[in-house]
Amino acid sequence: MVALDADGALLGFAAGWTDTVLTGGETAFELAELVVVPGQQGRGIGRGLHDALLAAVKPGPSLLMTLDVPELTDRYARWGWTVADRRRPGKEERDYVVMRREH
């Protein structure tokens, strides 16, 4: 899913897939990327991409994994996501959260 301006310049994109990696076996849609060009942030582009991508997938559970920082977790919580798990994958020095949303 992409957002473009009137001239065709990229403003942002969102991507995901159906998988079982984050659930350990349950099939769920995984929101893998949600990126907005820094100069375009705060204008609702990310929320629009998020909503459009989730509207395009089959109803059921959705998951995402993001850094465990309030700037990100609070945003996703406002969009209907809840923390399902906390992880420190591999040799990472930072904490991550797995967030879940039913749609």
Secondary structure, DSSP 4 states (H G I P E B T S, - for coil): -EEE-TT--EEEEEEEEEESTTTTSS-EEEEEEEEE-GGGTTSSHHHHHHHHHHHTS-SSEEEEEEES-HHHHHHHHHTT-EEEEEE--TT-SS-EEEEEEE-
